[in-house]
């Protein structure tokens, strides 16, 4: 019998992913907000698995799980996240963590392999309490004051209270050790339909797009929905609806080939059926990997706001909530993933940007970073129906582990 | 000295209105949701005042306050309501209650007057728990099952729990006694700017418009705001915004001269900045006093929904939540208000429909009913800045009481 201890075990990868799905299951997906009971159990599950890969597990003071190796030679950091969006998919996060775990299990004990894979599960990638708090903490971009200020976006609970309740208060936060790692590799589901629609198995991520987020606020005049003549109205909700439609009409003439934009939230004030809204607010987001495109679109947005204010009857303001520069993935890591894909997936790969944000963009600020995508069925993401074919999951694991070996071999 | 006991005392009317404003004050208005502590204190305030007008006070099992007289002769029922919309105006409701109280105070003890004015404060006209529950109960249109089902629209608290907490559980609900009253008269602020903009003092209400209310639901596909190409999106929020703009463009070609329509609430599902809304809902209302106009507009709405479904990418459904026939005010009552206005307000009156719903529309189902409006400064309503000039309040009181005398004199 051949010794298969040093080869990817597809059944084990699928079993681990299903074990994580069973913790906090919701329909065919999961509901694991950051620091919820099923999220904490998932962190503990990972910490218990890491010794099998020759790693020492720690859960740090912000909920990052890290598996560190004492093996000589180069070290590659690999991972993703274990919490989920609310009522969302089973693979968004866990796929990258289990691939990293599998890579460590087969590479770290392999006498023929160079160095070791170290595993990370970054806390709160999904942003329940903030904005990539776990990976940002690791790269040194989170202060104690930031942790003090962080609150759960749904319940309003402070991060400090949540950390205390799960026994992590007072622990140190782990920081990247300069020079320790040759880089960071992360696998993730694509969350779009580009790979599936072209029959491909592997996405080689070239960059992670920047996210620019805005709050648009419209002010009219709150009044009675029965007694105020149509001509006398200043309906902030209608002004907002017209703005959304104008964006839909005018952005395509200015955007880049892969720009996306979304109005994800609308709130009318006071929001009662018999009251003309005096206020209306929308959260609006633009993503692109070219800051020049964003600059053009932001100019257009400002022009449109000026037009609303000039024409009336409502006024509008634009507030920039978040400005995210795109992160470029390392060229050598892209080549390693492509070579692994040629060896194990018939070169069914495509270089592509990531439209979603990932922890890799934070790690990329201090070390070479790369990302690998596997297909998403129907492109569905952030919904419990999100899924990937088992065969694609296993192929992805094999390509990921081979890419790790190639990166470690230099 | 002339005996002024049987004449309207303007200072007393203003003092009473300000006393009610002090209970649950919010800025220059009030915050008195149904069965809140300040609302209950306002009911008790009224019950304590009614004996001054020779009336016996009761608070019934649904929170109506009634002052009944044993005086011989015809009886006119008069009143309005004491709870408010959230953070709303001080006169919306209390004006009509204090006018009725003043009418009872000056008419009931007057040896030269015919009969008596009886006073009512109808509970929950503002619809925190339902839809005119107090006056509908009085006219026999509310079942015990309706009371069981009623819940506060903000807190979700059941009406049963609220009634128990304020000590009204188990009390009988008062019902109209057939033949007891010659009719019902209600005063209210106009809640629009028609009277003010024409320099008039009194609105003689001809009808109360019907309210038709709809829920429009749009279904698209929830997906990731970064990874889903624009061309592949089914954005339910955008479909809703387009529908709002289409209403704004197409309704004016079909509506009547006084039709009004309002989108008061919009909810996107799930309403997160990084998720394309898979669902979107709006509450939409049309008001008119001509059912034929409503029928035309409802046809147009259905056509527009069919167009959304035919064109895609989202689907839409239209649900009729509420159908309110218009209520006609009694011609004799209109003439009495006009005559009183000629005597005491220099005929600065106008016959006009009410665009807002009022308890009078419920009383009109079982007895002759009339309504009188006083001007609203700037037409502002359902907002704490709502106001009426003190001189207009006093003029309105005099016209109201004189109209009561004329109606009782037959």
Interface residues (C-beta under 8 A of the other chain):
Chain A: X85 X86 X127 X190 X191 X192 X193 X194 X209 X211 X213 X221 X222 X223 X224 X225 X226 X227 X228 X229 X230 X232 X235 X237 X238 X240 X241 X242 X244 X245 X248 X252 X258 X259 X260 X261 X262 X263 X264 X265 X266 X267 X268 X270 X271 X272 X273 X274 X275 X276 X277 X278 X283 X285 X287 X354 X355 X356 X357 X379 X380 X381 X382 X383
Chain B: X85 X86 X127 X190 X191 X192 X193 X209 X211 X213 X221 X222 X223 X224 X225 X226 X227 X228 X229 X230 X232 X235 X237 X238 X240 X241 X242 X244 X245 X248 X252 X258 X259 X260 X261 X262 X263 X264 X265 X266 X267 X268 X270 X271 X272 X273 X274 X275 X276 X277 X278 X283 X285 X287 X354 X355 X356 X357 X379 X380 X381 X382 X383
